[in-house]
Structures are given as structure tokens and as C-alpha cells.
Amino acid sequence: MLSALIWIPVVGALLIAVLPATVAASRVRQVAIAWSAIVLAVTIAIATQFDALNIGMQFQESIPWLDSLGLSYRLGVDGLSFPLLALSNLLTLIAIYCSDTSVQRPRFYYALILLLNMGVAGAFLAQNLLLFFLFYELELIPLYLLIGIWGGAKRGYAATKFLIYTALSGVLILAAFLGLTWLGGATSFEFDPLLSQTLPLTTQIVLLGAILIGFGIKIPLFPLHTWLPDAHVEASTPISVLLAGVLLKLGTYGLIRFGLQLFPEAWAVLAPWLATWAVVSVLFGAFTAIAQTDMKKMVAYSSIAHMGYILLAAAAATPLSLLGTVFQMVSHGLISAMLFALVGVVYKKTGTRDITILQGLLNPERGLPIIGSLMVVGVMASAGIPGMVGFISEFLIFRGSFPVFPVQTLLSMIGTGLTAVYFLLLVNRTFFGRLPEQFENLPKVPWSERAPGFVLAVLIVILGLQPSWVVRWTETTTTAMLIDFPTIAAKTLKSPSPAGILANEQFIIHN
């Protein structure tokens, strides 16, 4: 079933690519939607058979490939990767649905989106380090083309910058993988045997440093972030949905899977520095977002801030904070996808994203009242209003991180307040006030364009009211990942009673 998640999109891409050129763009879009829906259906089928209490990899598949290189086709899914896999397949369907029915070169466009979905799925499922690297690099090609061909006026610059940064990310990650296997004397790149491998602490720190910078570019964290705002501004709305909702999660997933899990001792040593790095990234992203006048760029910088929360929680490495990292990845994926989709509708109807020009769009007769209302919901969720998914993820992160890093946690909490500031500026300037004459009688927004926002809004509220629907998939896995970590942390960090923290947090999780 896991291979189906990889190869069904490939078959769909090939099918779309060979469609006759006379087929209308809207018809190609319908085929792509159907094919993406099949992938999501397979994901749901896996969910019905997924054992949330199993701490190991499930649905494993293993086929020998290039034994001389230590490369095998080995797949597996657990509580860390499954929620992200489901998020990816859901947002891929939404991104295709959001695409313009008259998009140019539709066969190439939709084939690339399906291939992008394949690369992301393969990266989340790979249980061989070299196989992960191949999928990690493979997804760069479709995304580069999607930005470079269907982007804005500066699409070539943005796409090239994205490619250079992410290629550097891949080089660092591959170097760390090679160093881990060669210096440890491993005969393959299989993930499980490497968990028990021991290396000198200095070597671990060097390799972990390469991992941190490599995935830090992908997340991205300050000051490795400069490619992200350009990519978002120039990318079309569906690609921004995928970039923020899915692609950034490859960085945070890799940080936990290949950083914390493979180098626990080095991680514990560097943890205070990582927590400080998280604070800098959170505050930089928030303050920079306040200064933006482009709606899309503001949401892009907010992503940098919210990704910093994940680094803080991973640095603390407590069961509650690590559970919060997964919840925050899901939460941010839904919220950012919703915000970018709504900004896309505003731009399509008004021709601008400048908040100094837009005003009064909440006007019930001549404005965009439904889109404005959905935007308010997304903004409230991003600001961590109780009852929405953003509140749950941030609560888990801050409550789990505070016992280990109280100062860094309090400073990061300032970022939550700043989120309310910059999004309040966006909503107040754009949707309230008097509607300018130039924007009166805007084109009506059909229900087909409202649907993605409604679907994401419903999920944001439901998971905010019932977070156990995500927690149940992840809790067992994230807790098991830290069984030995509290002992390591007690030796390397001057933190208060890690064993006590573990017992206390398990009580909180279950209540």
C-alpha cells in the first residue's frame, strides 16, 4: 500500500502527459483531481489499518536494489510520518482543485504536481537514508519548474534561488549521511541499524551540524530563509499552498528523524543553542511580517516564525514538546494553505495584494464577505485562539518546552502575540473600512472557489476541538523516540529532573 502512494501519482502523471493536446485544460484538471483523490483514498485505507499503539514501522516493504551502494527500496510509516503523509495528499488534492481551469500547458502542469506529490511521499516513507535523499532531491525538479514556468514576473529569479539553496541543502544532508555510515563502519544506509551505531561525540556534533544547516534551509530558519519569500511571491496560489503546507515539513521531519533520532547525544549538547536559534527565527519572522505590505509576503514570513516553534520543541525533546512538533506541522500546514488560498482569491478578484491599497473587502454587498470571513478564521487560528488547531499545537510546544528552556519559551511566546499584531493589521486594513470605488462591484466568488477555504476551515476547527484525532496517531511514536533521551539529557543539560518531566507530561497528554 505504501508503494501505491508513490507509484499511483507517477502513473497519473504519465496518463495526463499522453493525453491528446486537443483535450481542454478543464478536462485535464478533472483527471488530475480524480487521480489525486485516489491517492487520498489509499491514505484513508492505510489509516483504517494503522495501529496507533505500535511504536515501530508499519506496512513495511523492502526490495534489494543496489547492494554494493547500500541502497535498498525500503519503505515504512509510523506515527511521525503518517500525519504528514495524510496532510501532503490532502493538500495536493486541494492545490489541484485551486488551479485555474484555463492554466497554460495543463498536461505538463498537472503532471508536475503529481510528480511532486510522489517525491514528497517517497521522502516521508523512505527507511533507507540514500533512498530518502533521492526522493528529497527528486521533488526539487517539479517545484522548480512549477515556479519557473507558471510564476510571476520574477519567476526565473525566484526559481533559480530556490534551486540553489535547496541543492546546497541536499549536499549537506548527503555529506552527513555518508559520514554517518562510513565513519561508523555501516555496510548500508538502512535506518534502523544506524540507530544503535555509536560515534565519538565530536564527530556526532560535526555531522549533526551539517544536518541542521541542510534541513534548516528547507524549513527555513533565519538566516537561511531568504529564498522562501521570493518563492512564495512569484509562485502561483496552488504552488504556494503546497510549498507552505507540505514542502517545508520535509525540513522539520528530517530534523527530527535524522537529527534527533540518529544523534541524540550531540542533540542534547547543542539543544540550548538550538532553542536560542528558534527564538531568533521566531522573532525575526514575526517582526519582519509586521513590516510587509504584500499579503502573500506577510504570510510567508509568518511561516518562518511558526517553523521556529518546531525547532524550540525539538530542542527541548520532551514527550509533550515532541508531540507538539507533529501537531504544529499539521496545524501550520492547514492554516498556511488556507491563508495562501484565500490571498489567491483576493488577488484574482482585485488584481492586487497590497494592503495599503485594499480596504473594505468585507462589504456584504459589493466586496468579498465570505472570503473575508474565512480569512478572519485563518488569522484567528494562526494567532492561537482557543478552540482552533493553532492553539493546541502551540500549547503543547510551550508546555513541553518550558521545563527545559523557560527563557527561550517565554521569548518565543512573544511571537504568538506578534502574530496577532501583523494579522490584525492585515485584516483591519484589507477587509474593514470603506470600500474604494475602484473595487466596487467586484466579481462574485463562486462556491467552487470558496470550497477549499471552507474545507480547511472545518478541519482547523474540528482538530482544534478534538485534537486527539491527531494525537492518537503520534503519541506512542514520539514518546518511544525519547525513551533513552531523558537519561542523556540529564548528563548533558542542567534541566530539572528529566525523568520527572517525562512522567508529568505523560499525565498531561492522557488527560
C-alpha positions in Angstrom: 0.0 0.0 0.0 2.9 2.4 0.6 4.3 1.8 -2.9 0.8 2.7 -4.2 1.2 6.2 -2.7 4.4 6.6 -4.6 3.6 5.0 -8.0 -0.1 6.0 -8.4 0.9 9.6 -8.9 3.6 8.5 -11.3 1.1 6.6 -13.4 -1.3 9.5 -13.2 1.4 11.9 -14.4 2.2 9.7 -17.3 -1.5 9.3 -18.2 -2.0 13.1 -18.2 1.2 13.6 -20.2 0.0 11.4 -23.1 -3.5 12.9 -23.3 -4.2 14.5 -26.7 -3.3 18.2 -27.0 -6.9 18.8 -28.0 -8.2 17.9 -24.5 -9.4 21.1 -22.8 -7.5 22.4 -19.7 -10.6 21.9 -17.5 -10.8 18.3 -18.6 -7.2 17.7 -17.7 -7.8 19.3 -14.4 -10.7 16.9 -13.7 -8.4 13.9 -14.5 -5.8 15.2 -12.1 -8.4 15.8 -9.4 -9.6 12.2 -9.8 -6.1 10.8 -9.7 -5.2 12.8 -6.6 -8.5 11.7 -4.9 -7.4 8.0 -5.5 -4.1 8.7 -3.7 -6.1 10.3 -0.8 -8.4 7.3 -0.7 -5.4 4.9 -0.4 -4.2 7.1 2.5 -7.5 6.7 4.2 -7.4 3.0 3.7 -4.0 2.9 5.4 -5.4 4.9 8.3 -8.1 2.3 8.9 -5.4 -0.3 9.3 -2.8 1.8 11.1 -2.1 0.6 14.7 -1.6 3.8 16.7 -0.1 1.8 19.6 2.7 0.3 17.5 6.0 2.1 18.1 7.7 0.6 15.1 7.4 1.0 11.4 4.2 -0.4 9.8 3.3 -1.6 6.3 7.0 -2.2 5.7 8.2 -3.0 2.2 11.8 -4.0 1.3 13.2 -4.8 -2.0 17.0 -5.1 -2.7 18.2 -2.6 -5.2 21.9 -1.6 -5.3 23.5 -3.7 -2.5 27.0 -2.5 -3.5 26.0 1.1 -2.6 23.9 0.1 0.4 20.8 1.3 -1.3 17.5 -0.6 -1.0 13.9 0.2 -1.7 12.7 0.1 1.9 9.5 1.8 3.0 7.7 2.2 6.3 5.3 4.5 8.1 4.9 5.4 11.8 3.2 8.0 13.9 5.7 10.7 12.9 5.4 10.3 9.2 1.7 9.2 8.8 0.1 12.6 9.8 2.4 14.4 7.4 1.7 11.9 4.6 -2.0 12.4 5.0 -1.5 16.2 5.1 0.5 16.1 1.9 -2.1 14.1 0.0 -5.0 16.2 1.2 -3.2 19.5 0.2 -2.2 18.1 -3.1 -5.8 17.5 -4.0 -6.7 21.0 -2.8 -3.9 22.6 -4.8 -5.1 20.8 -8.0 -8.6 21.9 -7.2 -7.5 25.5 -6.7 -5.7 25.6 -10.0 -7.0 27.8 -12.8 -9.3 26.0 -15.2 -7.6 27.7 -18.1 -4.0 27.2 -16.9 -1.4 27.2 -19.8 0.2 23.9 -20.7 -2.2 22.0 -18.4 -0.8 18.5 -19.2 2.7 19.4 -18.1 1.4 21.5 -15.1 -0.7 18.7 -13.6 1.8 16.0 -14.3 4.4 18.0 -12.4 2.1 18.4 -9.4 1.6 14.7 -9.3 5.3 14.0 -9.5 5.9 16.5 -6.7 3.4 14.5 -4.6 5.3 11.3 -5.4 8.6 12.8 -4.3 7.2 14.1 -1.0 5.5 10.7 -0.3 8.7 8.8 -1.0 10.7 11.1 1.3 8.2 10.5 4.2 8.2 6.8 3.6 11.8 6.0 2.9 13.6 3.9 5.5 17.0 4.0 3.8 19.0 7.2 4.1 20.1 7.2 0.5 16.6 6.4 -0.7 15.3 9.4 1.3 18.0 11.6 -0.3 16.9 10.5 -3.8 13.3 11.4 -3.1 14.3 14.6 -1.3 16.2 15.8 -4.4 13.6 14.5 -6.8 10.9 16.8 -5.6 13.1 19.8 -6.4 12.7 19.4 -10.1 8.9 19.6 -10.4 8.7 22.5 -7.9 11.5 24.4 -9.7 9.6 24.1 -13.0 6.2 24.9 -11.4 7.6 28.2 -10.1 9.8 28.9 -13.1 7.1 28.4 -15.7 3.8 29.4 -14.1 5.1 32.0 -11.6 5.1 35.8 -11.6 7.2 38.4 -13.3 10.4 37.5 -11.4 9.7 33.7 -11.6 13.1 32.9 -13.1 15.0 34.6 -10.3 12.8 33.1 -7.6 13.0 29.6 -9.1 16.8 29.7 -9.5 17.3 31.0 -6.0 15.1 28.2 -4.6 17.1 25.6 -6.6 20.5 26.9 -5.5 19.5 27.0 -1.8 17.8 23.6 -1.8 20.6 22.0 -3.8 23.0 23.2 -1.1 20.7 21.7 1.5 20.9 18.3 -0.3 24.7 18.4 -0.5 25.0 19.0 3.3 22.4 16.2 4.1 24.2 13.7 1.8 27.5 14.6 3.3 26.1 13.9 6.8 24.6 10.6 5.7 27.8 9.5 4.0 29.8 10.5 7.1 27.5 8.6 9.4 27.7 5.4 7.5 31.4 5.4 6.6 32.8 6.6 9.9 30.6 4.2 11.8 31.5 1.3 9.6 28.0 0.6 8.4 27.5 -1.6 5.4 24.3 0.0 4.2 22.2 3.1 4.6 19.4 1.3 6.3 17.9 3.5 9.0 17.2 1.0 11.8 20.8 -0.3 12.2 22.1 3.2 12.3 20.0 4.0 15.4 22.3 1.7 17.5 25.5 3.0 16.0 27.9 4.9 18.2 30.4 7.6 17.1 32.6 10.0 19.1 30.7 13.0 20.4 32.8 15.5 18.4 32.1 13.5 15.2 28.4 13.5 16.0 28.4 17.2 16.5 30.0 17.9 13.2 27.6 15.6 11.3 24.6 16.9 13.2 25.7 20.5 12.3 25.5 19.5 8.6 22.0 18.0 9.2 20.9 21.2 11.0 22.0 23.6 8.3 20.8 21.3 5.5 17.3 20.9 6.9 17.4 24.5 8.3 17.5 25.7 4.7 14.4 23.7 3.9 12.4 24.7 6.9 13.6 27.5 6.6 15.2 29.1 9.6 16.8 32.5 9.9 19.3 33.4 8.3 18.8 30.6 5.7 15.3 31.8 4.8 15.8 34.3 2.0 14.7 32.0 -0.8 11.2 31.5 0.8 9.6 34.9 0.5 10.7 35.3 -3.2 9.4 31.8 -4.0 6.0 32.4 -2.4 5.5 35.8 -4.0 6.3 34.6 -7.5 4.7 31.1 -7.2 1.0 30.7 -8.2 -1.5 30.2 -5.5 -1.7 26.3 -5.7 2.1 26.1 -5.6 2.2 28.4 -2.6 -0.3 26.1 -0.9 2.0 23.1 -1.5 5.2 25.0 -0.6 4.0 26.2 2.8 1.7 23.3 3.6 3.8 20.4 2.5 7.3 21.1 1.3 8.5 23.0 4.4 7.5 20.0 6.5 10.2 17.9 4.8 12.7 20.1 6.7 11.2 19.7 10.1 10.5 16.0 9.6 14.1 15.4 8.6 15.3 17.4 11.6 13.6 15.0 14.0 14.0 11.8 12.1 17.6 12.2 11.1 18.9 14.7 13.6 17.3 14.0 17.0 17.0 10.2 16.4 20.4 9.5 14.9 22.5 11.9 17.1 20.8 12.0 20.5 24.0 12.8 22.4 25.1 15.6 20.1 21.5 16.9 20.0 21.5 17.1 23.8 24.7 19.1 23.8 23.5 21.5 21.1 20.0 21.8 22.4 20.4 25.1 24.3 21.9 26.7 21.1 19.0 25.2 19.0 16.5 26.7 21.4 18.1 30.1 21.1 18.2 29.8 17.3 14.5 29.0 17.4 13.8 32.2 19.4 15.8 34.3 16.8 13.9 32.8 13.9 10.5 33.2 15.6 11.1 36.9 16.5 12.7 37.7 13.1 9.9 36.2 11.2 7.2 37.9 13.3 8.8 41.4 13.2 9.5 41.2 9.5 5.9 40.1 8.8 4.7 43.3 10.6 6.7 45.4 8.1 5.2 43.8 5.0 2.6 45.4 2.7 2.2 42.4 0.4 -0.3 39.9 1.8 1.5 37.0 0.4 4.9 38.0 1.7 3.4 38.6 5.2 2.0 35.1 5.3 5.4 33.8 4.0 7.3 35.5 6.9 4.7 34.2 9.3 5.7 30.7 8.2 9.3 31.4 9.2 8.1 32.4 12.7 5.9 29.4 13.1 8.5 26.9 11.9 10.8 28.3 14.7 8.3 26.9 17.3 9.0 23.4 15.9 12.8 23.8 16.4 12.2 25.0 20.0 10.1 22.0 20.8 12.5 19.6 19.1 15.4 21.1 21.1 13.5 20.6 24.4 13.0 16.9 23.4 10.3 16.1 25.9 7.4 13.8 25.1 4.9 16.7 25.2 7.1 19.1 23.1 7.8 16.4 20.5 4.2 15.6 20.2 3.7 19.4 19.7 6.1 19.4 16.8 4.0 17.0 14.8 0.8 18.8 15.8 2.4 22.1 14.8 3.4 20.7 11.4 -0.2 19.6 10.7 -1.6 22.8 12.2 0.7 25.1 10.2 0.1 23.0 7.0 -3.7 23.5 7.2 -3.6 27.2 8.3 -1.0 28.4 5.8 -2.7 26.5 3.0 -5.9 28.2 3.9 -4.3 31.7 4.1 -2.5 31.4 0.8 -5.6 30.0 -1.0 -7.7 33.0 0.3 -5.0 35.5 -0.6 -5.0 34.0 -4.1 -8.8 34.6 -4.4 -8.3 38.2 -3.2 -5.6 38.8 -5.8 -7.6 37.2 -8.6 -10.7 39.4 -7.9 -8.9 42.7 -7.2 -5.6 42.4 -9.1 -3.5 43.4 -6.1 -2.2 42.1 -2.8 -1.1 45.4 -1.4 -2.7 46.1 2.0 -2.1 49.8 1.6 -4.5 49.9 -1.4 -7.1 47.3 -0.4 -9.8 48.2 2.0 -13.4 47.3 2.9 -13.4 43.9 1.3 -15.7 42.7 4.0 -18.5 44.8 2.5 -21.5 42.4 2.3 -22.9 43.7 -1.0 -20.0 44.8 -3.2 -17.0 43.2 -1.5 -15.8 39.7 -0.7 -17.6 39.0 2.5 -17.3 35.2 2.5 -13.6 35.3 1.7 -13.1 37.9 4.4 -14.9 35.8 7.0 -12.8 32.8 6.1 -9.6 34.9 6.3 -10.6 36.0 9.8 -11.0 32.4 10.8 -7.5 31.6 9.4 -6.0 34.6 11.1 -7.5 33.6 14.5 -6.2 30.1 14.1 -2.7 31.3 13.3 -2.7 33.6 16.3 -3.6 30.6 18.6 -7.1 31.4 19.6 -8.6 28.7 21.8 -10.9 26.3 20.0 -8.7 26.1 16.9 -5.9 23.9 15.9 -3.2 26.6 16.2 -3.9 26.9 20.0 -3.5 23.2 20.6 -0.2 22.9 18.8 1.3 26.0 20.5 0.1 24.9 23.9 1.8 21.5 23.5 5.0 23.1 22.4 5.2 25.8 25.1 4.1 23.5 27.9 6.5 20.8 26.8 9.5 23.2 26.3 9.1 25.4 29.4 10.5 23.0 32.0 13.7 22.6 29.9 14.1 26.1 28.3 12.0 28.6 30.3 13.6 31.7 29.0 13.6 30.7 25.3 10.0 29.5 25.7 8.8 32.8 27.1 10.6 34.7 24.4 9.0 32.5 21.7 5.6 33.1 23.2 6.1 36.8 22.3 6.0 35.6 18.7 2.4 34.4 19.3 1.4 37.9 20.4 3.2 39.4 17.4 1.2 37.0 15.2 -2.0 38.7 16.4 -0.4 42.1 15.6 0.6 41.5 12.0 -2.5 39.6 11.1 -4.7 42.1 12.8 -3.0 44.8 10.6 -3.7 42.6 7.5 -7.4 42.1 8.3 -8.1 45.6 9.6 -6.5 47.3 6.6 -7.8 44.9 3.9 -11.3 43.9 5.0 -12.6 46.7 7.2 -13.2 50.3 6.4 -14.8 51.9 3.3 -14.5 50.0 0.0 -12.7 52.2 -2.6 -14.6 53.0 -5.7 -12.1 51.1 -7.9 -13.0 47.9 -6.0 -16.8 48.3 -6.0 -18.8 45.6 -7.6 -16.0 43.0 -7.6 -16.6 39.8 -9.5 -18.6 37.3 -7.4 -16.7 34.4 -5.9 -18.4 31.1 -7.0 -18.7 28.3 -4.4 -16.1 26.3 -6.3 -13.5 28.9 -5.3 -14.8 29.1 -1.7 -14.8 25.3 -1.2 -11.0 24.9 -0.4 -11.3 27.6 2.3 -14.4 26.0 3.8 -12.8 22.5 3.9 -9.7 23.8 5.6 -11.6 26.0 8.0 -13.7 23.0 9.1 -10.6 20.9 9.7 -9.0 23.7 11.6 -12.0 24.0 13.9 -12.6 20.2 14.3 -9.0 19.4 15.1 -8.9 22.3 17.5 -11.9 20.9 19.4 -10.9 17.3 19.0 -7.1 17.2 18.9 -7.0 13.6 19.9 -7.7 12.7 16.3 -4.1 13.7 15.5 -2.5 13.0 18.9 -3.6 9.3 18.8 -1.6 8.7 15.7 1.6 10.3 17.0 1.8 10.0 20.8 3.1 6.4 21.0 5.8 7.0 18.4 7.1 10.4 19.8 7.1 9.1 23.3 9.1 6.0 22.3 11.6 8.1 20.5 12.6 9.7 23.8 12.8 6.6 26.0 16.6 6.9 26.3 16.8 10.6 25.8 15.9 11.8 29.3 19.0 9.9 30.6 21.2 11.6 28.1 19.7 15.0 28.8 20.3 14.6 32.5 24.0 14.1 31.8 24.4 16.9 29.3 21.8 19.6 30.2 21.2 21.3 33.5 17.5 20.7 33.2 15.1 19.9 36.1 14.6 16.2 36.6 14.0 14.8 33.1 12.5 11.6 34.5 10.0 13.7 36.4 9.2 15.7 33.3 8.5 12.5 31.4 6.1 11.2 34.0 4.4 14.6 34.4 3.9 15.1 30.6 2.5 11.7 30.0 -0.1 12.6 32.6 -0.9 15.8 30.7 -1.1 14.0 27.3 -3.5 11.4 28.6 -5.8 14.0 30.3 
